[in-house]
Amino acid sequence: MTKMFAAVTLVLALCWLACVPGAILREDNDGRLIVNTTDPTQPVLVNGVDVQAVQQELHELQDELQQLREEQMMTDTTTGQLDALWSVANGHSRVCSVAPERAAQLGEKCETQLAGGATKPWTLAARFANDGIDTWTWNRCDLWHNAALLGEAQGSSDFKGRAWLAPANDLLFLSNTGEWIAYENALGSQSLAALFTGLPLPCASGCFSFTPTQKNIAPNANRCSDTMFANPKDSDVGPHQNTCGFAWGFRHNNGCPLDDVGSFGSFGPNSEERSVEEPSLGFLGGELAQGMYMELYVR
């Protein structure tokens, strides 16, 4: 039967050859009958199958498969981004480390230039502003450890955002003067709220202190050092101006290291003026002009 089929196939092929100019008849290594032609308008047949048509269909299937793969990748990426953004919205991450291009839409602000921000973006956690509003005061020291949010990320007024509640490692303080200082690995994968939860107020011994890793700040003869403290106690003999939150040491009327830190080196809280936000902005010192502010970023 097989031989008869082959014979019939050969006869049909020979008949076709008679009609097709420049046709070539041969067998491949497996004994399959191949009828080819030098005429580019004619198909290439293998046992009666149009090879070029099959190849074209194969290419089309490959293209469709590639498109499906790309669509699946886009779906997976979109799903991952949505999951990440939901995580951000719930305060479990820093939006700028996930999707900096979406930050403004989510009410956040990123810093992508300073202290490695191009590859590891920073997310704004807070803003301390000399805006005439008493926000960061001694009476509201709980802002440093609670989950309350305030203000808007964009602008120049007091702000405390979701990034305050998210685990982070690095801190960046950026002034509207352009000066900045970074404390990398300061948080140890905990949130700012967690850092200040349970911390003595004021803290007199065994307190947290942080050494900068990168900086671009102007010299200040009254600033004792670039070391930053958490909830520091006034070191002079009295009257004491303690503070809560981060602060730097300045010499005032009793010298270094933390003289009247509530007024000089804090971000506003002063135990002597409990309901007043002092015009002090961290490493810039105290008695600063209206309209100045300092931003705190995390990553």
SETORGU-331601 format. One record per residue (C-alpha): x, y, z. Coordinates in steps of 0.1 Angstrom, whole numbers, padded with zeros to 4 digits, always signed. Example, Ala and Ser with C-alpha at 12.3 -4.5 7.8 and 13.67 -1.06 7.14 Angstrom:
+0123-0045+0078/+0137-0011+0071/
***
This chain:
+0000+0000+0000/+0028+0023+0009/+0046+0017-0023/+0014+0023-0043/+0009+0056-0025/+0044+0066-0032/+0040+0057-0069/+0008+0077-0072/+0025+0107-0054/+0054+0104-0079/+0031+0104-0109/+0012+0134-0096/+0045+0152-0090/+0057+0145-0124/+0024+0157-0139/+0028+0189-0119/+0064+0193-0131/+0052+0193-0166/+0032+0224-0159/+0057+0242-0137/+0088+0258-0155/+0121+0252-0138/+0107+0226-0114/+0131+0203-0094/+0122+0168-0082/+0143+0151-0055/+0142+0131-0023/+0156+0142+0010/+0177+0119+0033/+0146+0104+0048/+0132+0095+0015/+0106+0122+0014/+0096+0135-0020/+0104+0172-0024/+0091+0192-0054/+0108+0226-0056/+0108+0252-0082/+0131+0280-0093/+0100+0301-0100/+0096+0324-0069/+0058+0326-0075/+0055+0288-0069/+0054+0272-0035/+0079+0248-0021/+0062+0214-0014/+0073+0186+0008/+0050+0156+0003/+0024+0179-0009/+0027+0203+0020/+0034+0240+0013/+0065+0246+0034/+0065+0283+0031/+0028+0285+0042/+0036+0264+0072/+0066+0285+0081/+0045+0317+0078/+0019+0302+0101/+0047+0292+0125/+0060+0328+0125/+0026+0341+0131/+0021+0317+0161/+0055+0327+0175/+0045+0364+0172/+0012+0357+0190/+0030+0338+0217/+0055+0366+0222/+0027+0391+0224/+0009+0370+0250/+0042+0367+0270/+0046+0405+0269/+0010+0411+0279/+0014+0386+0308/+0046+0404+0319/+0028+0437+0318/+0000+0422+0338/+0024+0408+0364/+0042+0441+0366/+0010+0460+0369/-0002+0436+0396/+0030+0440+0414/+0029+0478+0413/-0007+0478+0424/+0002+0456+0453/+0031+0478+0462/+0010+0510+0459/-0017+0495+0481/+0010+0487+0506/+0022+0523+0504/-0014+0535+0509/-0016+0514+0540/+0016+0529+0554/+0037+0498+0550/+0063+0511+0526/+0080+0542+0511/+0063+0551+0479/+0094+0566+0463/+0112+0533+0466/+0084+0516+0447/+0070+0540+0421/+0085+0575+0423/+0066+0585+0391/+0034+0579+0410/+0044+0598+0442/+0026+0631+0434/-0006+0612+0426/-0005+0595+0460/+0002+0628+0478/+0039+0620+0484/+0072+0637+0475/+0105+0622+0465/+0141+0633+0465/+0161+0616+0437/+0193+0637+0435/+0210+0638+0469/+0230+0612+0488/+0224+0584+0463/+0188+0593+0456/+0192+0586+0419/+0194+0549+0425/+0178+0547+0459/+0151+0575+0460/+0141+0592+0493/+0105+0596+0505/+0094+0627+0524/+0084+0618+0559/+0080+0652+0575/+0085+0689+0572/+0093+0713+0600/+0084+0749+0590/+0086+0783+0604/+0052+0790+0591/+0037+0808+0620/+0017+0778+0631/+0026+0760+0664/+0026+0724+0653/+0059+0708+0665/+0056+0718+0701/+0064+0703+0735/+0027+0697+0741/+0026+0676+0709/+0056+0655+0715/+0034+0625+0708/+0036+0634+0671/+0070+0618+0671/+0057+0584+0681/+0020+0583+0671/+0003+0575+0638/-0013+0610+0633/-0007+0625+0599/-0008+0662+0590/-0004+0687+0562/+0005+0682+0525/+0037+0668+0511/+0039+0695+0485/+0045+0731+0497/+0064+0746+0526/+0042+0741+0556/+0043+0715+0585/+0038+0680+0573/+0039+0644+0586/+0032+0617+0561/+0028+0579+0558/+0065+0574+0554/+0068+0583+0591/+0051+0549+0599/+0071+0528+0574/+0102+0507+0582/+0133+0525+0569/+0171+0526+0574/+0184+0560+0562/+0175+0596+0572/+0181+0627+0551/+0175+0663+0564/+0172+0689+0536/+0168+0726+0542/+0152+0750+0519/+0186+0767+0518/+0199+0737+0499/+0220+0724+0528/+0216+0687+0537/+0229+0660+0559/+0223+0622+0557/+0224+0596+0585/+0225+0562+0568/+0216+0530+0587/+0202+0551+0615/+0169+0534+0619/+0178+0498+0615/+0147+0488+0595/+0123+0504+0620/+0100+0533+0615/+0104+0568+0629/+0074+0562+0651/+0089+0530+0665/+0122+0548+0672/+0105+0573+0695/+0080+0549+0711/+0091+0544+0747/+0121+0567+0744/+0126+0587+0777/+0115+0623+0775/+0138+0640+0779/+0166+0615+0776/+0195+0621+0799/+0217+0590+0795/+0220+0560+0772/+0202+0580+0745/+0203+0576+0708/+0229+0596+0689/+0237+0595+0652/+0268+0603+0632/+0264+0617+0596/+0276+0596+0566/+0272+0623+0540/+0266+0661+0542/+0267+0694+0525/+0262+0720+0552/+0277+0754+0558/+0300+0759+0588/+0284+0772+0620/+0306+0784+0648/+0279+0778+0674/+0271+0742+0663/+0289+0718+0686/+0291+0690+0661/+0272+0672+0633/+0260+0645+0658/+0223+0643+0660/+0204+0633+0692/+0169+0620+0700/+0148+0636+0728/+0179+0653+0743/+0180+0670+0777/+0193+0705+0781/+0228+0701+0794/+0232+0735+0812/+0225+0742+0848/+0191+0758+0842/+0166+0768+0834/+0163+0738+0812/+0150+0739+0777/+0146+0702+0768/+0132+0690+0735/+0116+0660+0719/+0124+0646+0685/+0157+0650+0667/+0181+0678+0677/+0217+0691+0673/+0239+0706+0700/+0246+0744+0700/+0264+0766+0724/+0242+0794+0737/+0250+0810+0770/+0265+0780+0787/+0285+0763+0759/+0284+0729+0744/+0272+0702+0740/+0234+0708+0743/+0228+0743+0757/+0191+0753+0756/+0185+0727+0729/+0148+0734+0729/+0155+0768+0713/+0187+0761+0695/+0190+0728+0675/+0155+0714+0679/+0126+0713+0654/+0104+0735+0676/+0095+0717+0709/+0107+0735+0740/+0098+0723+0775/+0099+0759+0788/+0074+0772+0761/+0052+0741+0759/+0026+0754+0734/+0051+0773+0712/+0070+0760+0682/+0104+0776+0684/+0119+0791+0652/+0147+0764+0653/+0155+0740+0625/+0179+0713+0635/+0214+0717+0623/+0207+0753+0612/+0202+0764+0648/+0176+0787+0663/+0161+0822+0659/+0156+0816+0622/+0135+0837+0598/+0099+0831+0590/+0093+0810+0559/+0123+0787+0564/+0118+0750+0567/+0136+0716+0569/+0124+0684+0553/+0131+0649+0567/+0133+0620+0541/+0136+0583+0547/+0145+0553+0526/
***
